[in-house]
């Protein structure tokens, strides 16, 4: 019997090499113990484990991901990675208890606490959302330095102009509209004493959140999009359109999806779908496209029930809806309610297409399960006819092969989940039933009552291109002048994905296009050297970049890091001395906590944006109310002079400390 199978042999070899295998062995065949109604989790984890792009990425992630950053709670991504490594290890046990991962998930998602039966699709969404949150990185925009910028110094007051306008913002919305067709202060003042605020350079979660909120309110920052391995593999885009039947105006909207929740059509729905397909002038989406086969299928359904395919469910999802009656469309062009048509198409196909069949129906007073058998292909699921016109023009690959399915046995109130998955090394199908793992025939998989299906994108051209690039890297002579550097994280995706996305070298660079001083020591572990011709080919084909020919440390960021260390050390020394001699200090100064939090984030290297001038306007006395204790902090004259010399601003609030401690008033002098 041959070691290599004809189908998918190149991908199998690459996957085996990536795991440093000496020979191809059926790894990944490891059961998961049921810890108390956790079959929903076990079946989901086995399915994700048999998605080659995801599994290979996490097993190689120690080389380019940092799992040390945590807020005190366990990282789900780290626990997930460790579980995959155990499942695919050469010395793996027959069964593993995923209690560490389950504990981490329950800490972040209280809904999964307790030994209750859960829905596996909801678990998948929560797990992938958590993985994305922990692994997301901003898509950085590189700033091209202008002529003469190298001669400029990072001065305390003008430094903001160097890095301004490029700080991270929150995640941008997944939806976007893409087209439409067709003050004076009097002194001295007396006021009630308020509690003094203690200043500290240690950031707390509350101060970070408050600081971010204040920054959003004060500065309109450029929105930054985020990506992760989850979005790279599972994210697709839908183009939703609404057409006014009066003026024919079409409004388009792009929405991101991680799975398609498909309805199971009834007999009446099937008649409507097939009728639309027959009278439509567009290419039919069915294999039985002629009228004779359709009529025979229609007659046969009266005797043995409707034969529903996965393509029927997709057609039901993408069938247009009429907007009329109480559901009329508000046309912006007509400025009135009009009859319309709403429809959608796939604008961008994901690397792994996750399909969820809506088998559970929830009514007002009761719930039920749809046990109708849905036939689905093991290979060659073609999504071409569900693509938008713009997507068809790009000629992107649209054929998928099944990699795993999840099945549910039982009723709404309870039941059991198992999964079937295709091992990427042996190309055989296996049943994963908690701790039990066994080989099954393809006929068992085809006849299963699928609930969630995972389809992996296939493109033979991508396999051939990957093979050519790998040969070029291995056979090219070593030339130090002709070496380029590619992100190891991106190259891992390239080895496993049909669409790895743009080359993400920018994640290795700072905003000035060089290596950040904080990452300089470990950058060599995060890149791989490749010939210049191979790097240019990859960037030309997939986009992204930039071209990295040297790993030079950024002098701007290095100087900025020195400034951050200097300011932080100086403040700590001055403020520590002030706290020790506070009772003996005759004069102290007040500083806005809001501005101090902004400076603290900069000094702790949480942000590279240099704070602006000191703004004490939020602690200026109001005519009707006294100052609140949490709006200002108290510092020494030395500390104030240090801050004011470097940043300027004001106004100056100087406090004379000659009043007894039990006094209800204090003398405060305000210098404009």
C-alpha positions in Angstrom: 0.0 0.0 0.0 1.4 3.4 -1.0 2.3 5.9 1.7 1.1 8.8 -0.4 -2.4 9.2 -1.8 -2.9 10.8 -5.1 -5.5 13.3 -3.7 -4.1 16.1 -1.6 -0.6 14.5 -1.5 1.3 17.8 -1.7 -0.7 19.3 1.2 -0.1 16.1 3.2 3.6 16.3 2.7 3.9 19.9 3.6 1.8 19.4 6.7 3.9 16.5 7.8 7.2 18.4 7.2 5.8 21.4 9.2 5.4 19.1 12.2 9.0 17.8 11.7 7.8 14.2 11.1 10.3 11.6 10.0 7.6 9.7 8.2 3.9 10.1 7.7 2.0 8.7 10.7 -1.7 9.0 11.6 -1.3 11.7 14.2 -4.2 13.7 15.6 -6.2 10.5 16.4 -6.6 11.3 20.1 -9.8 11.2 22.1 -11.1 13.8 24.5 -12.6 12.8 27.9 -16.2 13.9 28.7 -15.9 16.0 31.8 -19.7 16.2 32.3 -21.9 16.9 29.3 -18.9 18.4 27.4 -19.5 16.4 24.2 -20.5 19.8 22.6 -16.9 21.0 23.3 -15.1 17.8 22.4 -16.8 17.6 18.9 -16.0 21.2 18.2 -12.4 20.8 19.3 -11.9 17.7 17.2 -13.3 19.5 14.1 -11.0 22.5 14.6 -8.1 20.2 15.2 -8.6 18.7 11.8 -8.7 22.0 10.0 -5.0 21.9 8.7 -4.5 25.7 8.4 -5.6 26.3 12.0 -3.8 23.3 13.5 -0.5 23.9 11.8 -0.6 27.6 12.7 -1.1 26.9 16.5 1.5 24.1 16.6 4.1 26.5 15.1 2.9 29.5 17.1 5.6 29.5 19.8 8.0 30.9 17.1 6.0 34.1 16.5 3.3 34.5 19.1 3.8 35.9 22.7 1.6 34.1 25.2 3.2 35.8 28.2 0.9 38.9 28.2 -2.1 38.3 30.4 -4.4 40.3 32.7 -4.3 37.6 35.4 -6.8 35.3 33.7 -5.6 32.2 31.7 -5.3 32.7 28.0 -7.7 30.5 26.0 -5.4 30.7 23.0 -2.5 29.3 25.0 -4.6 26.5 26.4 -5.9 25.7 22.9 -2.4 25.6 21.5 -1.1 23.3 24.2 -4.1 20.9 23.7 -3.4 20.8 19.9 0.3 20.1 20.5 -0.7 17.2 22.8 -3.2 15.8 20.3 -0.7 15.8 17.4 2.3 14.8 19.4 4.2 11.6 18.4 3.9 10.3 22.0 0.3 11.3 22.5 -1.9 9.2 24.8 -5.1 7.6 23.5 -7.2 10.1 25.4 -6.7 13.6 26.8 -8.8 15.4 29.5 -9.2 19.0 28.3 -9.9 20.4 31.7 -7.4 23.3 31.5 -8.9 24.6 28.4 -12.4 24.2 29.7 -11.5 26.1 32.9 -10.1 29.0 30.9 -13.2 29.1 28.7 -15.5 29.1 31.7 -13.6 32.0 33.3 -14.1 34.1 30.2 -17.6 32.8 29.4 -19.7 32.1 32.5 -22.5 30.7 30.2 -20.5 27.5 29.9 -20.1 26.9 33.7 -21.8 23.9 35.2 -22.5 20.5 33.8 -25.3 21.6 31.4 -25.7 20.6 27.8 -24.7 23.4 25.5 -25.1 24.1 21.8 -21.9 23.3 19.9 -22.3 26.1 17.4 -22.7 28.7 20.1 -19.5 27.2 21.7 -17.7 27.5 18.4 -18.6 31.2 18.1 -17.6 32.0 21.6 -14.3 30.1 21.3 -13.3 31.8 18.0 -14.3 35.2 19.3 -12.1 34.7 22.3 -9.2 33.5 20.2 -9.5 36.5 18.0 -9.6 38.9 20.9 -6.4 37.4 22.3 -4.5 37.1 19.1 -5.6 40.2 17.1 -3.0 42.6 15.8 -3.6 46.0 14.1 -3.0 46.3 10.4 -0.3 48.9 10.7 0.1 51.8 8.2 3.8 52.6 7.6 4.7 56.3 7.7 7.1 57.4 5.0 9.6 59.9 6.4 9.8 63.2 4.7 12.9 64.9 3.6 14.8 66.5 6.5 13.0 64.5 9.2 16.2 62.8 10.2 17.7 66.1 11.3 14.8 66.8 13.7 15.1 66.0 17.4 12.4 64.5 19.5 11.8 67.5 21.6 9.4 67.3 24.5 6.8 69.7 23.2 7.1 69.0 19.5 7.3 65.2 19.8 3.6 64.7 19.2 4.0 65.7 15.6 6.4 62.9 15.0 4.0 60.1 15.9 0.7 61.8 15.9 -2.4 60.4 14.3 -1.4 56.8 14.2 -2.4 55.4 17.5 -4.6 52.3 17.6 -8.3 52.7 17.9 -11.1 50.1 18.6 -12.1 47.5 16.1 -13.8 49.0 13.1 -17.3 47.9 12.4 -17.8 44.7 10.4 -20.3 46.5 8.3 -19.8 49.3 5.9 -21.8 51.0 3.1 -19.7 50.5 0.0 -21.8 51.8 -2.9 -25.0 53.5 -4.0 -25.8 53.0 -7.6 -27.8 55.0 -9.8 -12.4 80.8 30.8 -11.0 83.5 33.6 -10.1 82.4 37.1 -10.2 84.5 40.2 -7.7 84.1 43.1 -7.4 83.5 45.9 -10.3 81.1 46.5 -11.6 79.3 49.5 -13.2 75.9 49.2 -14.1 72.8 51.1 -11.3 70.4 51.5 -11.5 67.4 49.3 -9.7 64.0 49.4 -6.3 64.1 47.9 -5.6 61.8 44.9 -2.5 59.6 45.1 -0.5 59.4 41.9 1.1 56.2 40.8 2.9 55.2 37.6 1.4 51.7 37.7 -1.5 51.4 35.3 -4.6 49.7 36.5 -7.3 48.2 34.2 -9.6 51.0 35.4 -7.2 53.7 34.6 -6.4 52.2 31.2 -10.1 52.1 30.3 -10.7 55.6 31.6 -7.6 56.8 29.7 -8.8 55.3 26.4 -12.2 56.7 26.9 -10.9 60.2 27.4 -8.5 59.9 24.5 -11.4 58.9 22.2 -13.5 61.9 23.4 -10.6 64.4 23.0 -8.8 63.2 19.9 -10.3 61.9 16.7 -8.0 59.1 15.9 -7.7 57.2 12.7 -9.6 53.9 12.8 -7.4 50.8 12.6 -8.6 47.4 11.5 -7.5 44.2 13.3 -6.8 40.8 12.1 -6.0 37.4 13.6 -5.5 33.8 12.4 -9.3 33.4 13.1 -10.3 36.2 10.7 -7.7 35.0 8.1 -9.2 31.5 8.0 -12.9 31.8 8.9 -13.9 35.3 7.9 -15.9 35.8 4.7 -17.9 38.7 3.3 -21.5 38.9 2.1 -22.7 41.6 -0.3 -26.3 42.4 0.7 -28.3 44.4 -1.8 -31.7 46.1 -1.8 -33.3 47.2 -5.0 -36.2 49.7 -5.2 -38.7 48.5 -7.7 -39.8 52.0 -8.5 -36.5 53.9 -9.3 -34.3 50.7 -9.6 -31.8 52.2 -7.1 -29.6 49.5 -5.6 -28.0 49.9 -2.2 -25.1 47.6 -1.4 -23.7 46.7 2.0 -20.8 44.4 2.9 -21.0 42.3 6.0 -18.5 39.9 7.6 -19.5 36.4 8.5 -17.7 33.5 10.2 -20.3 30.9 9.5 -23.4 30.6 7.3 -26.5 29.6 9.2 -28.7 28.0 6.6 -32.4 27.3 6.8 -33.7 23.8 6.1 -36.3 24.3 3.3 -39.7 22.7 3.5 -41.4 21.1 0.5 -43.1 24.4 -0.4 -39.8 26.2 -0.1 -38.2 23.6 -2.5 -40.9 24.2 -5.1 -40.4 28.0 -4.9 -36.6 27.6 -5.1 -36.7 25.2 -8.1 -39.3 27.3 -9.9 -37.1 30.4 -9.5 -34.2 28.4 -10.8 -36.1 27.2 -13.9 -37.4 30.6 -15.0 -34.2 32.4 -14.2 -32.0 33.4 -17.1 -28.9 33.0 -14.9 -26.9 29.8 -14.8 -28.7 27.2 -12.6 -27.1 26.2 -9.3 -28.3 22.6 -9.5 -26.9 19.5 -11.1 -30.5 18.4 -12.0 -31.0 21.5 -14.1 -33.3 20.3 -16.8 -37.0 20.2 -16.6 -37.3 16.3 -16.9 -35.1 15.7 -13.9 -36.8 18.3 -11.9 -40.3 16.8 -12.6 -39.1 13.4 -11.7 -37.6 14.7 -8.4 -40.9 16.5 -7.7 -43.0 13.3 -8.3 -40.6 11.1 -6.3 -40.8 13.5 -3.3 -44.6 12.8 -2.9 -43.8 9.2 -2.2 -40.5 9.1 -0.2 -40.3 12.7 0.9 -38.3 15.6 -0.4 -34.6 15.0 -1.3 -32.9 18.0 0.2 -29.4 18.8 -0.7 -26.9 21.2 0.9 -27.2 23.3 -2.3 -30.9 23.6 -1.6 -30.2 25.1 1.8 -27.7 27.5 0.2 -30.2 28.5 -2.4 -32.8 29.1 0.3 -30.4 31.3 2.1 -29.5 33.3 -1.0 -33.1 33.5 -2.4 -34.3 37.0 -2.8 -37.0 38.3 -0.4 -39.8 40.6 -1.5 -40.2 43.8 0.6 -43.8 44.8 0.4 -46.8 45.4 2.6 -45.7 46.0 6.2 -42.1 45.3 5.2 -41.7 47.9 2.5 -38.3 49.4 1.7 -37.5 53.1 2.6 -35.9 54.3 -0.6 -33.5 57.2 0.0 -33.9 58.4 -3.6 -37.7 58.3 -3.7 -37.9 59.5 -0.1 -40.9 57.1 0.4 -41.7 53.6 1.3 -41.5 51.4 -1.8 -41.7 47.8 -2.8 -38.3 46.3 -3.1 -36.2 43.1 -3.4 -33.5 42.1 -1.0 -30.9 39.6 -1.9 -27.3 38.7 -1.0 -24.2 37.0 -2.6 -20.8 36.0 -1.3 -18.4 38.8 -1.8 -15.3 37.1 -0.4 -15.0 33.3 0.3 -13.2 32.2 3.5 -10.3 29.7 3.7 -12.6 27.4 5.8 -16.3 27.7 5.1 -18.3 26.8 8.3 -21.9 25.9 7.6 -24.5 25.6 10.3 -27.8 24.0 9.5 -30.7 25.3 11.6 -32.0 22.1 13.0 -33.4 23.6 16.1 -36.6 25.6 15.8 -37.7 27.8 18.7 -41.3 28.9 18.8 -43.0 31.1 21.4 -44.1 28.3 23.7 -42.1 25.3 22.5 -39.0 24.2 20.7 -38.4 21.3 18.3 -35.7 19.7 16.2 -35.7 19.1 12.5 -34.4 15.6 11.8 -34.6 15.9 8.0 -31.7 14.3 6.2 -29.6 16.8 4.2 -27.3 15.3 1.6 -23.9 17.0 1.3 -20.8 16.5 -0.9 -17.6 15.2 0.5 -15.7 17.1 -2.2 -16.2 19.7 -4.9 -18.8 21.9 -3.2 -18.8 24.7 -5.7 -19.8 28.2 -4.5 -19.3 29.9 -7.8 -23.0 30.5 -8.5 -23.4 32.1 -5.1 -20.7 34.7 -5.7 -21.3 38.4 -6.4 -20.5 39.7 -9.9 -17.5 41.6 -8.5 -16.1 38.4 -6.9 -16.6 36.4 -10.1 -14.5 38.9 -12.0 -11.5 38.2 -9.7 -11.6 34.5 -10.6 -11.0 33.4 -7.0 -11.1 29.7 -6.2 -14.6 28.6 -5.2 -14.4 24.8 -4.7 -14.4 23.2 -1.3 -13.7 19.8 0.2 -15.3 18.6 3.4 -12.8 18.3 6.3 -15.1 17.7 9.3 -18.8 17.6 10.4 -20.5 17.7 13.8 -23.7 15.6 14.3 -26.3 15.8 17.1 -28.3 12.8 18.3 -31.4 13.3 20.5 -33.9 16.1 21.0 -33.9 19.8 22.0 -33.8 19.1 25.7 -30.8 16.7 25.6 -28.7 14.6 23.3 -25.1 13.8 22.3 -22.6 15.3 19.9 -20.0 13.5 17.9 -17.8 14.5 15.0 -16.4 13.0 11.8 -13.1 14.4 10.5 -10.7 13.6 7.7 -7.2 13.1 8.8 -4.9 15.3 6.6 -2.1 12.7 6.8 -3.9 9.5 6.1 -6.7 11.1 4.0 -9.1 8.7 5.9 -12.3 9.5 7.8 -12.5 8.9 11.6 -15.3 9.1 14.1 -14.5 11.2 17.2 -17.0 10.2 20.0 -15.5 11.8 23.2 -12.7 9.3 24.2 -13.4 6.9 21.4 -11.7 7.3 18.0 -12.2 4.9 15.1 -11.9 4.7 11.4 -15.1 4.8 9.4 -16.1 4.4 5.8 -17.0 7.4 3.6 -20.6 6.0 3.3 -21.0 6.5 7.1 -20.0 10.1 6.8 -22.3 10.8 3.8 -25.3 9.3 5.6 -24.7 11.3 8.8 -27.2 13.8 10.0 -25.0 16.8 9.8 -25.4 19.9 12.1 -22.2 21.8 11.5 -20.0 21.3 8.4 -16.4 22.5 7.8 -15.3 22.9 4.2 -11.7 23.7 3.3 -10.9 25.7 0.1 -9.1 23.8 -2.6 -6.9 25.2 -5.4 -4.4 23.1 -7.3 -2.7 26.2 -8.6 -1.9 27.3 -5.0 -0.3 23.9 -4.3 1.9 24.1 -7.4 2.9 27.7 -6.7 3.8 26.8 -3.1 5.9 23.9 -4.3 7.8 26.2 -6.7 8.5 28.8 -4.1 9.7 26.2 -1.6 12.0 24.7 -4.3 13.4 28.2 -5.1 14.1 28.9 -1.4 15.9 25.5 -1.0 17.9 25.6 -4.2 18.9 29.3 -4.4 22.6 29.9 -3.5 23.3 31.9 -0.3 23.9 35.5 -1.3 23.9 38.0 1.7 23.2 40.9 -0.6 20.2 39.2 -2.2 18.5 38.1 1.0 15.0 39.4 2.0 13.1 38.7 5.2 9.5 37.4 5.4 7.4 37.2 8.5 7.5 33.7 9.9 3.9 34.0 11.0 2.7 34.8 7.5 4.9 32.1 5.9 3.3 29.6 8.2 -0.1 30.7 6.9 1.3 30.5 3.3 2.3 26.8 3.9 -1.2 25.8 4.9 -3.7 28.2 3.3 -4.9 28.7 -0.2 -5.4 32.4 0.5 -2.9 33.4 3.2 -3.7 37.1 2.8 -1.2 40.0 2.2 2.4 39.5 3.3 2.3 40.9 6.9 5.9 42.2 7.2 4.5 45.5 8.4 3.7 43.8 11.8 7.5 43.5 12.3 8.1 47.2 11.8 7.4 50.3 13.7 5.6 53.3 12.3 8.8 54.6 10.7 9.4 51.4 8.7 12.2 49.9 10.8 12.5 47.4 13.6 11.0 48.6 16.9 13.6 48.8 19.6 11.4 46.8 21.9 11.3 43.9 19.4 14.8 44.2 18.1 16.3 41.4 20.2 13.9 38.8 19.1 13.1 39.8 15.6 15.5 37.3 14.1 13.3 34.5 15.6 10.2 36.0 13.9 11.5 36.1 10.3 12.8 33.7 7.7 15.4 34.7 5.1 14.4 34.1 1.5 15.9 35.0 -1.9 15.0 38.4 -3.2 13.2 36.9 -6.2 11.0 34.7 -4.0 10.1 37.6 -1.8 9.2 39.8 -4.8 7.1 37.0 -6.2 5.2 36.6 -3.0 4.6 40.3 -2.5 3.5 40.7 -6.1 1.0 37.9 -5.9 -0.5 38.4 -2.4 0.2 42.1 -1.9 1.2 43.5 1.4 4.8 43.9 2.3 7.0 45.8 2.6 10.2 44.5 1.2 12.6 44.0 4.1 16.3 43.8 3.1 17.8 44.5 6.5 16.9 44.2 10.2 17.9 47.7 11.4 16.8 49.1 14.7 14.7 52.2 14.5 16.6 55.2 15.9 13.4 57.2 16.4 11.8 54.5 18.5 15.1 53.9 20.4 15.3 57.6 21.3 11.7 57.6 22.2 12.3 54.6 24.5 15.1 56.4 26.2 12.9 59.4 26.8 10.1 57.2 28.3 12.6 55.5 30.7 14.1 58.9 31.7 10.8 60.5 32.4 9.5 57.5 34.3 12.6 57.2 36.5 12.7 60.9 37.2 9.1 61.1 38.2 9.4 58.0 40.5 12.4 59.5 42.3 10.8 63.0 42.7 7.4 61.7 43.8 8.9 59.2 46.2 10.9 62.0 47.9 7.7 64.1 48.0 5.7 61.4 49.7 8.4 61.0 52.4 8.7 64.7 53.1 5.0 65.6 52.5 4.4 66.9 56.0 7.3 69.3 55.7 6.6 70.7 52.3 5.4 74.3 52.4 4.0 74.4 48.8 2.6 71.6 46.6 1.0 71.7 43.2 -2.1 70.0 41.6 -2.1 68.2 38.3 -5.0 66.9 36.3 -5.4 63.1 36.7 -6.7 62.9 33.1 -3.5 64.4 31.7 -1.4 62.4 34.1 -3.0 59.1 33.0 -2.2 60.1 29.4 1.4 60.7 30.3 1.6 57.5 32.4 0.5 55.4 29.4 3.3 57.0 27.4 5.9 56.6 30.1 5.0 52.9 30.6 5.4 52.4 26.8 1.7 51.5 26.5 1.5 54.0 23.7 4.0 55.9 21.6 1.9 59.0 21.3 3.6 61.8 23.3 1.1 63.7 25.5 0.4 67.3 24.7 0.6 70.3 27.0 -0.6 70.0 30.6 -4.3 70.7 30.7 -5.6 71.5 34.2 -8.8 73.0 32.9 -10.9 70.1 34.3 -9.9 71.0 37.9 -10.6 74.7 37.6 -13.1 75.7 40.4 -16.7 76.0 39.4 -18.8 78.8 40.7 -21.3 76.4 42.2 -19.3 73.3 43.0 -15.9 72.5 44.5 -13.3 70.3 42.9 -13.8 66.6 42.9 -11.1 64.6 44.6 -10.6 62.3 41.6 -9.9 65.0 39.1 -6.5 66.0 40.4 -3.4 64.7 42.1 -0.9 66.4 44.4 2.8 66.7 43.4 5.8 68.6 44.7 7.2 71.8 43.2 10.1 69.8 41.8 7.8 67.4 40.0 5.7 70.2 38.7 8.8 72.1 37.4 9.9 68.8 35.7 6.6 68.3 33.9 6.0 72.0 33.1 9.5 72.4 31.6 9.0 69.5 29.3 5.4 69.9 28.3 4.2 73.5 29.3 0.6 74.2 29.8 -1.5 75.1 32.8 -3.1 76.8 34.6 -0.9 76.4 37.7 -2.6 75.4 41.0 -0.3 76.0 43.9 -1.4 75.0 47.4 0.0 76.7 50.5 0.4 74.0 53.2 0.3 76.3 56.3 -3.3 75.5 57.3 -3.8 72.9 60.1 -4.9 69.4 59.0 -8.3 69.6 60.7 -9.2 72.8 58.9 -12.2 72.7 56.6 -10.8 75.2 54.2 -7.6 75.6 52.3 -5.9 78.5 50.5 -5.4 77.8 46.8 -3.5 80.2 44.5 -4.2 80.0 40.8 -1.6 81.4 38.4 -2.9 81.8 34.9 
